[in-house]
Amino acid sequence: MRHWPQRAARAKNLSLLVRSRFPVPSGFLITTAAYRAFVQANNLHKQIIALVNDHTVVSEKRSATIRQLFEKGRIPTDVAAAVNYAYANLVREVGDLPLAVRLSATAEDLPGASFAGQQDTYLNVRGKSGLLDAVQRCWSSLWTARALDYRSRQGIDPSAVSLAVIVQVMVPAEASGIMFTANPINGARDEIVLDAAWGLGEAIVGGLVTPDHVVIDKVTGGIKQITIADKMVMTLPTATGTEERPVEENKRHA
């Protein structure tokens, strides 16, 4: 992960973690240039902007129409070849393992705004065709209804946004969570906050499950507060992707 045109914050931060020798799963970055090449090759830019600015239509319908345009588009040959080349190198490095495909937008986690959970992540992706399909769907998720509404409220120019795509080896997690190195509720920098649940992390990010909530003292490592939620659903890998399943009764309050 060496190159990020514009400000693809998530990819940049992952790159810094790699350089600092943190245990980041192997992967590669598909830059914003690939997204722009797809949009240009399929003549989508003017259509997208016209749909985004048509406020006579509800955001859900505008989003669905834009995403259909992406679905019908074709990835340029040189872009597909570059992705396949990077994927082949990754397979040689770590083997043919399932992948996580997620975006890193150029308007992401700005000082006055947070875009977490507004676009789609695809987990347990396998093979060349599966990867290219996930990348194309990831590109289209820049234009989800929730993202359209949020960027509109934040006054972000729709013609200025694009995204990179992060491809990484997926961690086959029994439990997943989100960690904040400062408390996002009260701003306390001497506290670490963990929200965690069973299975892969998508159930948490997508708001499908209420996670356990833990507040930890950063100095002592002691637990200051813990709330065990009724974790009713979890995201698990399947042969062709992921699915939500009920949590076993003995794990719901564990």
C-alpha positions as CSV (number, residue, x, y, z in Angstrom):
1,M,0.0,0.0,0.0
2,R,2.2,2.8,-1.2
3,H,0.1,5.3,-3.2
4,W,-3.1,7.2,-2.5
5,P,-4.1,10.0,-4.9
6,Q,-6.1,12.6,-3.0
7,R,-7.1,11.8,0.5
8,A,-8.1,8.2,0.9
9,A,-7.8,8.3,4.7
10,R,-8.4,4.6,5.6
11,A,-5.9,3.4,3.1
12,K,-3.3,5.9,4.1
13,N,-3.7,5.0,7.8
14,L,-3.3,1.3,7.0
15,S,-0.2,2.1,5.0
16,L,1.3,3.9,8.0
17,L,0.5,0.9,10.2
18,V,2.2,-1.4,7.7
19,R,5.3,0.9,7.7
20,S,5.3,0.9,11.5
21,R,5.3,-3.0,11.5
22,F,1.9,-3.5,13.0
23,P,0.3,-6.9,12.2
24,V,-1.9,-5.7,9.3
25,P,-3.3,-8.5,7.1
26,S,-1.6,-8.6,3.6
27,G,-3.3,-6.9,0.8
28,F,-3.2,-4.1,-1.8
29,L,-4.8,-0.8,-2.7
30,I,-6.7,-0.1,-5.9
31,T,-6.3,3.7,-6.2
32,T,-8.8,6.4,-6.9
33,A,-7.4,6.6,-10.4
34,A,-9.0,3.2,-11.1
35,Y,-12.4,4.5,-10.0
36,R,-12.1,7.6,-12.2
37,A,-11.0,5.4,-15.1
38,F,-14.2,3.3,-14.7
39,V,-16.4,6.3,-14.5
40,Q,-14.8,7.9,-17.5
41,A,-14.8,4.7,-19.6
42,N,-18.5,4.3,-19.0
43,N,-19.4,8.0,-19.4
44,L,-21.0,8.1,-15.9
45,H,-19.9,11.4,-14.4
46,K,-22.5,13.7,-15.9
47,Q,-25.3,11.1,-15.3
48,I,-24.2,10.7,-11.7
49,I,-24.1,14.4,-11.0
50,A,-27.4,15.0,-12.6
51,L,-29.1,12.3,-10.5
52,V,-27.4,13.5,-7.3
53,N,-28.7,17.0,-7.9
54,D,-32.2,16.0,-8.8
55,H,-33.8,16.6,-5.4
56,T,-37.3,16.0,-6.8
57,V,-36.5,12.3,-6.5
58,V,-36.0,10.6,-3.1
59,S,-32.4,9.6,-2.3
60,E,-33.2,5.9,-2.3
61,K,-34.4,6.0,-5.9
62,R,-31.5,8.2,-7.0
63,S,-29.0,5.8,-5.3
64,A,-30.6,2.8,-6.9
65,T,-30.4,4.4,-10.4
66,I,-26.8,5.3,-10.0
67,R,-25.9,1.9,-8.7
68,Q,-27.6,0.3,-11.7
69,L,-25.4,2.4,-14.0
70,F,-22.3,1.0,-12.2
71,E,-23.7,-2.6,-12.4
72,K,-24.1,-2.2,-16.2
73,G,-20.6,-0.7,-16.6
74,R,-17.4,-2.5,-17.7
75,I,-14.1,-2.3,-15.9
76,P,-11.5,-1.0,-18.4
77,T,-9.1,-3.8,-19.6
78,D,-6.0,-2.2,-18.2
79,V,-7.6,-1.7,-14.8
80,A,-8.8,-5.3,-14.6
81,A,-5.4,-6.5,-15.6
82,A,-3.7,-4.4,-12.9
83,V,-6.1,-5.8,-10.3
84,N,-5.6,-9.4,-11.5
85,Y,-1.8,-8.9,-11.4
86,A,-1.9,-7.6,-7.8
87,Y,-4.3,-10.4,-6.8
88,A,-1.9,-13.0,-8.3
89,N,1.0,-11.6,-6.4
90,L,-1.1,-11.7,-3.2
91,V,-2.0,-15.4,-3.8
92,R,1.7,-16.2,-4.3
93,E,2.5,-14.5,-1.0
94,V,-0.2,-15.9,1.3
95,G,-2.2,-18.5,-0.7
96,D,-5.7,-18.4,-2.1
97,L,-7.4,-17.1,1.0
98,P,-10.8,-15.3,1.3
99,L,-10.6,-11.5,1.0
100,A,-12.2,-8.4,2.5
101,V,-12.9,-5.7,0.0
102,R,-13.8,-2.3,1.3
103,L,-13.4,1.3,0.3
104,S,-11.4,4.3,1.4
105,A,-13.1,7.5,0.2
106,T,-11.4,10.8,-0.5
107,A,-14.0,12.5,1.7
108,E,-13.7,10.3,4.7
109,D,-13.6,11.0,8.4
110,L,-13.0,14.8,8.1
111,P,-12.6,17.0,11.2
112,G,-16.4,17.7,11.3
113,A,-17.7,14.6,9.7
114,S,-17.5,10.8,9.8
115,F,-18.4,8.5,7.0
116,A,-18.0,5.1,8.7
117,G,-20.6,2.5,7.7
118,Q,-22.0,4.6,4.8
119,Q,-20.5,2.5,2.0
120,D,-20.5,-1.3,1.6
121,T,-17.9,-3.8,2.6
122,Y,-17.7,-7.3,0.9
123,L,-16.3,-10.2,2.9
124,N,-15.3,-13.7,2.1
125,V,-14.6,-12.7,-1.5
126,R,-12.9,-15.5,-3.6
127,G,-11.3,-15.7,-7.0
128,K,-10.5,-13.2,-9.8
129,S,-14.1,-12.8,-11.0
130,G,-15.4,-12.5,-7.4
131,L,-12.8,-9.9,-6.7
132,L,-13.6,-7.7,-9.7
133,D,-17.3,-8.0,-9.0
134,A,-16.8,-6.9,-5.4
135,V,-14.6,-4.0,-6.5
136,Q,-17.3,-2.8,-9.0
137,R,-20.0,-3.0,-6.3
138,C,-17.7,-1.3,-3.8
139,W,-17.3,1.6,-6.3
140,S,-21.0,1.9,-6.7
141,S,-21.5,2.0,-2.9
142,L,-20.0,5.5,-2.9
143,W,-23.5,6.5,-3.9
144,T,-25.7,4.8,-1.3
145,A,-28.7,6.7,-0.2
146,R,-27.3,7.3,3.3
147,A,-24.0,8.6,1.8
148,L,-25.9,10.9,-0.6
149,D,-27.9,12.4,2.3
150,Y,-24.9,12.8,4.6
151,R,-22.7,14.5,2.0
152,S,-25.6,16.8,1.1
153,R,-26.0,17.8,4.7
154,Q,-22.2,18.3,5.0
155,G,-22.1,20.5,1.8
156,I,-19.6,18.2,0.1
157,D,-19.4,18.6,-3.7
158,P,-20.5,15.3,-5.3
159,S,-18.2,16.0,-8.3
160,A,-15.1,16.0,-6.0
161,V,-15.6,12.6,-4.3
162,S,-14.0,9.4,-5.4
163,L,-12.7,6.3,-3.7
164,A,-9.9,3.8,-3.4
165,V,-10.6,0.1,-2.7
166,I,-8.7,-1.8,-0.1
167,V,-8.2,-5.5,-0.7
168,Q,-7.0,-7.5,2.3
169,V,-6.9,-11.1,3.5
170,M,-10.0,-11.6,5.6
171,V,-9.4,-12.5,9.3
172,P,-11.7,-15.5,10.1
173,A,-12.8,-13.9,13.3
174,E,-14.9,-15.8,16.0
175,A,-15.6,-12.3,17.5
176,S,-15.0,-8.8,16.1
177,G,-15.0,-5.3,17.4
178,I,-14.2,-1.6,17.0
179,M,-11.6,0.0,19.2
180,F,-11.4,3.7,19.9
181,T,-8.1,4.9,21.4
182,A,-9.9,7.9,22.9
183,N,-13.5,7.8,24.2
184,P,-15.7,9.1,21.4
185,I,-18.5,9.9,23.8
186,N,-16.8,12.2,26.3
187,G,-13.5,12.8,24.6
188,A,-11.4,11.3,27.4
189,R,-8.0,10.5,26.0
190,D,-7.0,8.3,29.0
191,E,-9.7,5.8,28.0
192,I,-10.0,3.1,25.4
193,V,-13.5,2.0,24.2
194,L,-14.3,-1.4,22.7
195,D,-17.5,-2.4,21.0
196,A,-17.6,-6.1,20.2
197,A,-19.9,-9.0,19.1
198,W,-19.7,-12.5,17.9
199,G,-18.7,-13.3,14.2
200,L,-17.4,-10.9,11.6
201,G,-17.6,-7.2,12.1
202,E,-20.2,-6.3,9.6
203,A,-23.1,-6.9,12.0
204,I,-21.6,-4.2,14.2
205,V,-20.8,-1.7,11.4
206,G,-24.2,-2.2,9.8
207,G,-26.0,-1.7,13.0
208,L,-27.6,-5.2,13.0
209,V,-26.5,-6.0,16.5
210,T,-26.1,-4.2,19.8
211,P,-22.5,-5.0,20.8
212,D,-20.9,-5.4,24.2
213,H,-19.5,-2.0,25.3
214,V,-16.3,-1.8,27.4
215,V,-14.4,1.3,28.7
216,I,-10.8,0.6,29.7
217,D,-8.4,2.8,31.6
218,K,-5.5,3.4,29.2
219,V,-2.9,3.7,32.0
220,T,-3.8,0.7,34.2
221,G,-5.5,-1.5,31.7
222,G,-8.4,-2.0,34.1
223,I,-12.0,-2.1,33.0
224,K,-13.9,1.0,34.1
225,Q,-17.3,0.1,32.6
226,I,-18.7,-2.9,30.9
227,T,-22.1,-3.5,29.4
228,I,-23.0,-7.0,28.1
229,A,-25.6,-6.6,25.3
230,D,-28.2,-9.2,24.1
231,K,-26.3,-10.1,20.9
232,M,-29.1,-11.6,18.8
233,V,-27.4,-11.9,15.4
234,M,-23.9,-12.4,14.0
235,T,-22.3,-12.3,10.5
236,L,-20.7,-15.5,9.4
237,P,-18.9,-16.6,6.2
238,T,-20.6,-19.0,3.8
239,A,-19.4,-20.8,0.7
240,T,-20.2,-17.7,-1.5
241,G,-20.0,-14.7,0.9
242,T,-21.6,-14.0,4.2
243,E,-24.9,-14.2,5.9
244,E,-26.6,-13.2,9.2
245,R,-27.5,-16.0,11.6
246,P,-29.0,-16.0,15.1
247,V,-26.5,-16.2,17.9
248,E,-26.7,-19.4,20.0
249,E,-28.7,-18.9,23.2
250,N,-25.7,-19.6,25.5
251,K,-23.7,-16.9,23.7
252,R,-26.2,-14.1,23.5
253,H,-25.4,-12.7,27.0
254,A,-21.8,-14.0,27.2
